[in-house]
């Protein structure tokens, strides 16, 4: 279903189009939420999650189940009050939706929160590697969010800041204070 068809279906059925908190920006499957946090939960600067077709936030962290499919309120509760979240968007919505679908289908495959350089390893994962994998393995052609013609056979770490630089910033919001 194309973006236009899906939007028309939502409008015809009367279902509200979800907006990001305190914004007029519609949530689009495949969007990436980038947190600027510095915390033990991320070890690195930043954390990323991907919006699924069900408008849940798909992400990996070290607490509880390693792969998470959070509602927006639950996802926001994982961040400090007043923390800034930046909304990032890939330019092609068909590709973004394919990444969202891959993320939804593979979130339960994560067994451990672990920094590994093996980009084909889904079981051992961390936040930014999982988002990279969704765009790479979930799309045709494979989209490398680092834009350096990386293929999955190469070994390297994927940092949240690398993803931030590749996607378009469409806005931001802060968690409730």
Residue, then its C-alpha position, 0 to 999 in steps of 0.5 A: x500500500x502506498x503512503x498516499x493510499x494508507x493516508x487516504x485509508x486512515x482519513x476515510x476510516x476516521x482513525x487519527x494519524x498519530x503525531x509526535x508529542x507536543x508537535x504537529x509532526x505525523x509519525x511515519x513508519x521508518x522514522x528514527x528517534x534519536x536521543x541525545x542522552x549520555x547514560x549507562x543505558x547507552x554507554x555511548x552518546x545517544x540512543x535510537x529507536x525506529x517507528x514501526x507500522x503499528x506506531x510502536x518504537x522498536x529498539x534495543x537496550x540492556x534492560x529486561x527483554x533486550x528487544x523492545x516494542x514500546x508504545x510511545x508513553x513507555x518509550x518516553x518513560x525510559x528517558x529523563x524528564x526534559x530530554x530532547x528527542x530528534x525525529x529523523x526521516x529517510x527520504x524514500x517512504x517505501x524504503x522506510x516502511x520496509x525497514x519498519x516491517x523488518x524491525x517489527x519482524x525481527x525484534x524478538x530475535x534479540x537475545x543479548x545486548x552486546x556490542x559486536x562488530x558482526x553486522x549479520x548477527x541479530x541475536x547479539x545486538x545494540x540500538x544503532x546496529x539494529x536500526x542499521x540492520x533494519x534499513x540494510x536487510x529490510x530493503x531492496x536495494x540494501x540501504x547503508x545508513x552510513x552511506x559509505x558502501x558498507x556491506x554486511x560482511x565487513x566488521x564494524x561498530x555502528x554509532x547512533x551519530x552515524x545514523x543521525x548524520x544520514x537522515x533528515x531532521x524533521x523536528x524534535x520534542x522533549x519528554x514531559x517535565 
